[in-house]
Each structure stands twice: as C-alpha cells, then as structure tokens.
C-alpha cells in the first residue's frame, strides 16, 4: 500500500488543526473537565459547520459538496482531534455511526443520518459490557420487534447523545441496533481515567431499529469503532511526544539541555518509533477498510486488530515516557502533559486492551 496521505486527508488535517488551535486549548480543556461538561458544544458546532461530521456520508445526503470520502479521511480528522484532546465523540459518530447508517440504515434512519451529518444529532456507541469482553458476543439482547434489553459500560458521551449504536444478540447472531434516547434508556455517569464523559447505559425494552447485514455489520461496526479510537490514540501519542521533545529541548539540568543526555534521547527515540508504528498501522487499517484494496474483510479486520494492539501498547509506553521526561512537572495533574497521559490510558482499554487485540489477531491468523 501507499502510506502517503490522500490530498483530501492532508487538507482536512490542516482544517481540523486550524479549528482545534482556536477552540481546543489546554485551558479550555481543563475548564470543560472541571465543569464535567457532557461535550464541547462550541467545538462540536465548529466541526459540524466545517462539514467534518459527514465525510463518510454519500453525496446525496451531504449535498453538492459531498465527496463520498472514506475512513482514510475520517481517521485523519480523528487523529488531529486526538492530538488536541478534543472532547467530542468523533470516532463513534463520524468514523463509525455515519457510514453504518448510510450503508445499512435504510429509509427508517435517513432522517437521523441527515441530522448526524449536520451535527444536529450526536451519535455515540454502546458496545462494551466488561473489560476483555468480546463485543460480538453480547449478553444484551434485541427482540424480533427491535426492543433492546441489557446494560453497556464505558459508553462515551452518552448523556449528550441523541442515539446510540448498540451491538446486541438476536436469534440470528449479533446485530447492530440504533436506539434513540427516550423511554427505556437510562444513563448513569461513571468516572473515567481519561476525565472524558463516560457512562453506563441500561436498556429496558428500549425501542430500536436493527441495521441490515446481521453479524457482518456488527463485525464491521466493531472494526470501525476500534479504528476510530486507534486514530484518536495516534493523535494523543503524537501530542504527548511533541510535548516531551519540546520540554527536553528547553529544560536544563547540570548545565545542559536534558535532551542531550543519552538516556533521555534514547527514551524519546523509542517513543518516536512507537508513534510511527501506531500511525502506520492506523493508516493500513483505514486503507483496507476503505476498500482501497480488494483483500476482503478478514485482512482488514486483522489490520484493525494490529492497530488496536499498537494503540494500547504504544499508547502505554509513550504516555509514561512523556511523564517521565517531564519529571515532577509530569505528575502535576493540572499540567497539559498529564492530560495526554490520562487520555492515552483511557484509550488503551477502550474496545479491548493489548492482550485482547493480540488474542483476536492470533485467532484470525490461525483461522487462515
């Protein structure tokens, strides 16, 4: 594959960077965390106005400006938002929900898709039930008439969401159900490592709409969600590494910049390799999922497992490196670098930890 970003991805990265530089400042992030805001509403409106929420929607939904872009472009935006620690459900909404609604929602969900594209509706995902749990083997169930019963955990931005993408068990296997907020849906806030809005959601015979495609759609939803979080983590890792490198260039100890010390330089070099590996595995998974290569779903899923492993493993190492290079400053919970650490730890365990991703990758390779 060609790892060169598409022209559209490059342009979108620049546009998103301009937006986050203005709105997603460390000071604003700290204030949103202190206020326990359910979403960064100002940033959401700006991202929506820039057309970044509907990149993967067909042009007949987006309008004349639609370009029918793919995961290559949505992951580029997700990475840039991750670098800014944006308080938005972009991986769940734009990377996963919009293309799923467009491809499998049909007329029943066309209105929701239109609102999701314009930002008038927020869509998140409720797929996890326990750490290490296979999201494609849920205990949450859906009846023949689309009513969902069960409990999901680690649901991001659920309080701000107008609808949730849910993976539930049916008589024919796992399916994706879109459940809109309302009767039968109870949201309870839970404190998260990353200080981002996370909730548990209980469904009690909640009405929903089942997407077509059955188990294949459920597997694709899992892949898109994992890829979205891996892309966010790639941005987080890049931001943490940049902050550590800048500090090493400026901080003096024993009359020298600490970046000139061999131990510090080697630690940063290892972090750079980790960041590059994560970036490239995310690009490969996005390329395969976008349909740019006729390799089939199995290879694309294996690429997603690989990116998820690097998101967890590299995220863990680089986050610790950034804190250690900063020394005592890195332990200050009010310092921006500590937020990179917390976000990386949250992403590390979202939709499967490193051992979970490796186990699924190993099983996929054995099946070949």
Secondary structure, DSSP 8 states (H G I E B T S, - for coil): ---S--HHHHHHHHHHHHHHHHH--HHHHHHHHHHT-SS-HHHHHHHHHTT-SSTTS-HHHH-TT-----HHHHHHHHHHHHHTT--S-HIIIIIIIHHHHHHH-TGGGHHHHHHHHHTSS-EEEE-BSSTT--TTS-S-EE-TTSEEEEEEEEEETTTT-SEEEEEEEETTEEEEEEEESSTTEEEEEE--TT-S-EEEEEEEEEE-EE-TTHHHHHHHHHHHHHHHHHHHHHHHHHHHHHHHHHHHHH-EETTEEGGGSHHHHHHHHHHHHHHHHHHHHHHHHHHHHTTSS---HHHHHHHHHHHHHHHHHHHHHHHHHHHHHHGGGGG-TTSHHHHHHHHHHHHHTTT--HHHHHHHHHHHHHH-
